[in-house]
Amino acid sequence: SSLIFFFSSASFDSTVRLWDVERGVCQSTLIKHSEPVYSVAFSPDGRLLATGSFDKAIYIWDIARAEIVHSYRGTGGIFEVCWNSRGTRVGASASDGTVCVLDLRK
């Protein structure tokens, strides 16, 4: 199997796109958010993608299947998502000043 390098883009049209870097084409479009997506972050192993939106939702996507494997709804629009080094937790900051840490092992 050959390695595929992806780039992700967040958009004000509420979608997230996964781009095949080698070919320069959109591999898939992830549609679930209902407001602009402000932040995307790949897990350390590259298998998952965290997305955060002004719709107050955080979604964790399985890249290979383009499916949501975890979700969380906060109290404010999500401005930033990031992973810990082990890929077991996602941190997020929101427009209402809250910060949350999601433990994906649970």
Secondary structure, 3 states (H helix, E strand, C coil): CCCCCEEEEECCCCEEEEEECCCCEEEEEEECCCCCEEEEEECCCCCEEEEEECCCEEEEEECCCCEEEEEEECCCCEEEEEECCCCCEEEEEECCCCEEEEECCC
